[in-house]
Amino acid sequence: MAITAQKVTFTGSLGEPLAARLERPEGTVRAYALFAHCFTCSKDIFAAARIAEGLARQGIAVLRFDFTGLGMSGGDFANTNFSSNVQDLIAAADFLRENYEAPDILVGHSLGGAAVLAAAEHVPEAVAVATIGAPSNASHVANNFADKTVDIERDGQAEVDLSGRKFIIRKQFLDDIRGHTLTDKIGKLKKALLVFHSPLDSQVSITNANEIFSAAKHPKSFVSLDNADHLLRNRDDANYVADVLSAWAERYIDTPQPAKVDPLPAGVVEVHETRTSKFQQQVRVGTHEFFGDEPKSVGGQDTGPAPYDLLLAALGTCTAMTMRLYADRKGISVPAFSVKLSHAKEHAEDCADCEEDSKGLLDVIRRDIIIEGEHDDKIIAKLLEIADKCPVHKTLHNSPQVITKRVV
């Protein structure tokens, strides 16, 4: 499934603009998900990007954003803490609710997983929560800078090195994470829970997954990410999470069902603008529905055939059907007919079969027909003659009159 991605911003818990990215399927959106990244990471970390893309390709729109002071978001990381992260998540959910739809699914990686567990009660529309390599308590994150804890307590703050990057951690951050216990919140979640964790996770041990799972009430599920590292650097691991998450969420989300409509009468076609992209149209023919669009080279999203493609398809199918009817009626054994068509604007003087007195550009349709089997020249000539008797061919040659009127 093709997807679109757009940059968006919203205001975070500390009043700063937060940078976000929304990936959506170009067709029907089955659900909206909100993704929270790991501690000091960003929305663009490989695992977040791959999981968001994977979910979007399966019909689930995903908003991922940078917490205050990280990535492309505004603000000073030193002023943030776990509580502000939770409030940023709630602000992100509010943004989705006000501009699209409230999130059905909350997904958090590492400390982001702890944050979605804490924020879940404030997003009543969410029916499912998934954590990936998450700690069972926010205070676990202090293990990343345990050697600086004494300095932070004594001096009020200290510079710490996290994965090769320097960050200022203040005492208020330590005080905040110590005040957050998740066990009660997990027990009162009242949402489906899926816990992903690797037994080889060296940053957040798998005992954390056991504590989260044990504290949760059903429905709950656990998936072991065998051989995966904490950051899911392996592409297959990230794709696996997206696939399993999408299949699991199917049980809990209300997938939009197409409205039941009566089939259109024979010979009637309806076309409606979808407004999800520049050119996309929803086409109804009888009981069939599909998209019409333009290629990306001219500003479309290529979600369906272009108008002239549909015209050529009409002529091609009509040609093959007409030849089949004739061959079967006359007992001519033809395994299959194939028709290849193209359309172009050509100058009259360059077209040997065009009217000589026309000097402008002409619409020229070229139709190549493959007639399978062994046949003499007389039969081939007759079959090609029958091709010109196709009703769509006749309509095109008769210069049909198009009568246009406005209806309400």
C-alpha positions in Angstrom: 0.0 0.0 0.0 1.3 3.4 -1.0 1.8 5.9 1.9 2.2 9.7 2.2 4.3 11.5 4.8 4.0 15.0 6.0 5.8 17.2 8.6 3.5 18.7 11.2 4.1 20.7 14.4 2.1 21.1 17.6 2.7 22.8 21.0 4.3 20.6 23.7 3.8 20.6 27.5 6.4 23.4 28.1 4.9 25.6 25.4 7.6 24.8 22.8 6.8 23.7 19.2 7.3 20.0 18.7 8.3 18.5 15.4 6.4 15.6 14.2 5.9 13.3 11.2 2.6 11.8 10.1 2.6 8.7 7.9 -0.7 7.7 6.4 -1.9 5.2 3.9 -3.2 6.7 0.7 -6.3 4.6 0.9 -8.6 4.0 3.9 -7.1 4.7 7.3 -7.9 1.7 9.5 -6.7 3.4 12.7 -4.4 6.1 14.1 -1.3 5.3 16.2 0.9 7.5 18.3 4.6 6.5 18.6 6.9 7.6 21.5 10.7 7.2 20.9 13.4 6.1 23.3 15.3 8.2 25.9 17.3 11.0 24.3 16.5 9.5 20.8 14.4 11.2 18.2 11.4 10.4 16.0 13.7 9.6 13.2 15.6 6.7 14.9 15.7 3.7 12.6 13.2 1.6 14.6 10.7 4.4 14.8 10.9 5.1 11.1 10.6 1.5 10.0 7.8 0.6 12.4 5.8 3.7 11.4 6.3 3.0 7.7 5.3 -0.7 8.2 2.2 0.2 10.0 1.2 2.8 7.5 1.6 0.3 4.7 -0.9 -1.9 6.5 -3.5 0.9 6.8 -2.6 2.4 10.2 -1.6 6.1 10.2 1.3 6.9 12.6 2.3 10.1 14.3 5.8 10.1 15.7 7.3 13.2 17.2 10.4 14.6 19.0 9.9 15.2 22.7 10.7 18.7 24.0 14.4 19.5 23.6 15.2 16.6 21.3 15.5 16.1 17.6 13.9 19.0 15.7 11.6 20.1 18.5 12.1 23.3 20.5 13.0 23.7 24.1 15.8 22.8 26.4 16.2 19.1 27.2 17.6 20.0 30.7 14.2 21.5 31.6 12.3 18.3 30.8 11.6 15.1 32.8 9.4 12.0 32.6 6.3 14.0 33.6 6.9 16.5 30.7 7.3 13.6 28.3 4.0 12.1 29.4 2.4 15.6 28.9 4.0 15.9 25.5 2.3 12.5 24.6 -1.0 13.8 25.8 -0.5 17.0 23.7 0.3 14.8 20.7 -2.9 12.8 21.2 -4.9 16.1 21.5 -3.3 17.2 18.2 -4.5 14.0 16.4 -7.9 14.3 17.9 -8.4 17.9 16.9 -7.0 17.6 13.3 -7.5 13.9 12.3 -8.8 11.3 14.7 -7.8 10.4 18.3 -5.2 7.6 18.4 -6.5 4.1 18.7 -3.1 2.7 19.5 -0.2 3.9 21.7 3.2 2.6 21.0 6.4 3.3 23.0 10.0 2.3 22.6 12.2 2.0 25.7 11.4 5.0 28.1 8.8 5.9 25.5 7.1 2.7 26.4 7.0 3.7 30.0 5.6 7.0 29.0 2.7 5.6 26.9 1.8 3.3 29.9 1.6 6.5 32.1 -0.2 8.5 29.5 -2.7 5.9 28.4 -5.4 6.8 31.0 -5.5 10.3 29.5 -6.2 9.1 26.0 -9.7 7.4 26.5 -10.1 6.6 22.8 -7.0 4.4 22.7 -8.0 0.7 22.9 -4.5 -0.8 22.6 -1.0 -0.1 24.0 2.2 -1.7 22.8 5.7 -1.4 24.5 9.0 -2.2 22.9 12.0 -2.9 25.2 10.3 -0.8 27.9 11.4 -0.5 31.6 8.8 -1.4 34.2 9.5 1.9 36.0 10.7 5.3 34.9 13.5 5.3 37.4 15.3 2.6 35.4 16.5 5.3 33.0 18.9 6.5 35.8 21.0 3.5 35.1 22.2 5.2 32.0 24.1 7.8 34.1 24.5 6.0 37.4 28.1 7.3 37.7 26.9 10.9 37.7 24.1 10.5 40.2 26.1 11.7 43.2 27.3 14.8 41.2 23.7 15.6 40.2 22.5 15.3 43.8 25.4 17.4 45.1 25.6 20.1 42.4 22.0 20.2 41.2 23.0 19.1 37.7 25.7 17.3 35.7 26.7 16.7 32.1 26.3 13.1 31.1 27.4 11.2 28.1 24.6 9.1 26.5 25.5 7.1 23.4 28.3 9.6 22.5 26.1 12.7 23.0 26.3 15.2 25.9 23.2 16.1 27.9 22.6 18.1 31.0 20.6 16.1 33.7 19.2 18.1 36.6 18.2 17.0 40.0 14.6 17.7 39.2 14.8 14.9 36.6 15.9 12.4 39.2 13.3 13.6 41.7 10.6 13.2 39.0 11.5 9.7 37.8 11.7 8.5 41.4 8.1 9.7 42.0 6.7 7.6 39.1 5.7 4.0 39.7 3.9 2.3 36.9 2.6 -0.9 38.5 -0.7 0.6 39.5 -1.2 2.4 36.2 -0.5 -0.9 34.3 -3.0 -2.8 36.5 -5.7 -0.2 35.8 -4.9 0.2 32.1 -8.2 -1.2 30.8 -6.7 -1.5 27.4 -5.2 -4.4 25.4 -1.5 -4.6 26.1 1.3 -6.1 23.9 4.8 -6.3 25.3 7.7 -6.7 22.9 11.1 -7.5 24.5 14.4 -9.1 23.5 16.0 -11.6 25.9 19.3 -10.2 24.7 18.4 -6.6 25.6 21.5 -5.3 27.4 20.0 -1.9 28.2 16.7 -2.9 29.6 16.7 -6.4 30.9 13.9 -8.8 30.1 12.9 -8.9 33.8 11.2 -5.5 33.1 9.0 -7.2 30.5 8.0 -9.8 33.1 7.1 -7.1 35.6 5.0 -5.2 33.1 3.2 -8.3 31.9 2.6 -9.6 35.5 1.1 -6.2 36.6 -1.2 -6.1 33.6 -4.7 -7.6 33.4 -6.0 -9.4 30.3 -6.1 -8.9 27.4 -2.3 -9.0 27.4 0.2 -10.6 25.1 4.0 -11.0 25.1 6.3 -11.3 22.0 9.9 -12.3 22.3 12.2 -10.4 19.9 14.8 -13.2 19.7 18.3 -12.0 18.8 17.2 -8.3 18.6 19.1 -5.5 20.2 17.6 -2.7 22.3 17.4 -0.2 19.4 16.1 -2.8 16.8 18.9 -1.8 14.5 18.2 -4.9 12.3 15.7 -4.0 9.6 14.0 -7.4 9.9 13.4 -6.9 13.6 11.7 -3.6 13.1 9.6 -5.0 10.2 8.6 -7.9 12.4 7.4 -5.6 15.2 5.3 -3.7 12.6 3.8 -6.9 11.2 2.9 -8.4 14.5 1.6 -5.1 16.0 -0.7 -4.6 13.0 -2.1 -8.2 13.1 -2.6 -8.0 16.9 -4.3 -4.6 16.8 -6.8 -5.9 14.2 -8.6 -7.6 17.1 -9.2 -4.4 19.0 -9.7 -1.6 16.5 -12.9 -0.9 14.6 -11.8 -1.2 11.0 -13.8 1.2 8.9 -16.2 -0.7 6.7 -17.2 0.7 3.3 -20.7 2.0 3.3 -23.2 -0.4 1.8 -24.6 1.2 -1.4 -26.8 -0.1 -4.1 -25.0 -1.1 -7.3 -25.2 1.4 -10.1 -27.3 0.5 -13.2 -25.5 -0.9 -16.2 -23.9 1.8 -18.3 -23.7 4.3 -15.4 -20.4 5.4 -13.9 -19.9 7.7 -10.9 -16.7 9.6 -10.1 -16.1 11.3 -6.8 -13.1 13.4 -5.6 -11.6 11.9 -2.5 -9.6 15.1 -1.6 -6.9 12.9 0.0 -4.5 13.9 -2.7 -4.4 16.4 -5.6 -6.0 14.2 -8.3 -7.3 11.0 -6.7 -10.9 10.0 -7.7 -13.1 7.2 -6.5 -14.7 5.5 -9.4 -17.9 3.4 -9.0 -19.0 1.0 -11.8 -21.8 -1.4 -10.9 -20.7 -3.2 -7.8 -17.0 -2.3 -8.4 -15.0 0.6 -6.8 -11.4 1.7 -7.6 -9.3 4.8 -7.7 -8.5 6.9 -10.7 -5.4 9.1 -10.4 -2.4 10.6 -12.2 1.2 9.5 -12.0 3.6 11.1 -9.5 5.5 12.8 -12.4 2.5 15.2 -12.9 1.6 15.7 -9.2 -0.6 12.7 -8.6 0.0 9.8 -6.2 -0.4 6.9 -8.8 -3.1 5.2 -6.7 -5.0 4.2 -9.8 -5.1 4.4 -13.6 -5.0 7.9 -15.3 -8.0 9.0 -17.4 -6.4 8.1 -20.7 -5.3 4.7 -19.2 -8.9 4.0 -18.4 -9.9 5.0 -22.0 -7.3 2.6 -23.4 -8.4 -0.1 -21.0 -12.0 0.3 -22.2 -11.0 -0.1 -25.8 -8.6 -2.9 -25.1 -11.1 -5.0 -23.1 -13.9 -4.4 -25.6 -11.6 -5.4 -28.5 -10.6 -8.7 -26.9 -14.2 -9.5 -25.9 -15.5 -8.8 -29.4 -12.9 -10.9 -31.1 -13.5 -13.8 -28.6 -17.2 -13.7 -29.3 -16.6 -13.9 -33.1 -13.9 -16.6 -32.8 -16.1 -18.9 -30.6 -19.1 -18.4 -32.8 -17.1 -19.3 -35.9 -15.3 -22.2 -34.3 -11.9 -20.5 -34.7 -9.5 -21.9 -32.1 -7.6 -19.0 -30.5 -6.0 -19.8 -27.1 -6.0 -16.1 -26.1 -6.2 -12.6 -27.5 -3.9 -9.9 -26.1 -4.2 -6.2 -26.8 -1.6 -3.5 -26.2 -2.6 0.1 -26.6 -0.9 3.5 -26.4 -2.1 7.1 -26.8 -0.3 10.1 -28.1 -0.7 13.5 -29.6 0.8 13.6 -33.1 1.0 16.1 -35.9 -1.3 15.3 -38.8 1.6 15.4 -41.3 3.4 12.7 -39.2 0.4 10.4 -39.2 0.0 8.4 -42.4 -3.6 7.4 -41.7 -4.8 10.9 -40.6 -6.9 13.4 -42.5 -4.7 15.4 -44.9 -6.5 18.7 -44.4 -5.9 18.7 -40.7 -2.7 20.5 -39.6 -3.1 20.4 -35.8 -2.3 17.8 -33.2 -4.4 14.7 -33.4 -5.2 12.0 -30.8 -3.7 8.8 -32.1 -4.4 5.5 -30.4 -2.1 2.6 -31.5 -3.5 -0.9 -30.9 -1.3 -4.0 -31.2 -3.2 -7.3 -31.1 -1.6 -10.7 -30.5 -3.7 -13.6 -31.9 -2.3 -16.8 -30.4 -2.3 -20.0 -32.5 -1.6 -20.9 -36.1 -4.0 -19.2 -38.6 -3.9 -18.4 -42.3 -3.8 -14.8 -43.5 -7.5 -14.8 -44.4 -8.6 -15.6 -40.8 -6.1 -13.1 -39.4 -7.5 -10.4 -41.7 -11.1 -11.2 -40.6 -10.3 -11.2 -36.9 -8.6 -7.8 -37.3 -11.6 -6.5 -39.2 -13.8 -7.7 -36.3 -11.6 -5.8 -33.9 -12.8 -2.6 -35.5 -16.4 -3.6 -34.9 -15.9 -3.4 -31.1 -18.6 -1.1 -29.7 -16.1 1.2 -27.9 -14.1 1.5 -31.2 -17.2 2.5 -33.0 -18.1 5.0 -30.3 -14.7 6.6 -30.6 -14.9 6.9 -34.3 -18.5 8.3 -34.2 -17.3 11.4 -32.3 -19.9 11.0 -29.5 -21.7 14.0 -28.2 -21.1 14.7 -24.5 -24.0 16.5 -22.9 -23.1 18.2 -19.6 -25.4 19.6 -17.1 -25.3 20.5 -13.4 -27.4 18.4 -11.0 -28.0 18.7 -7.3 
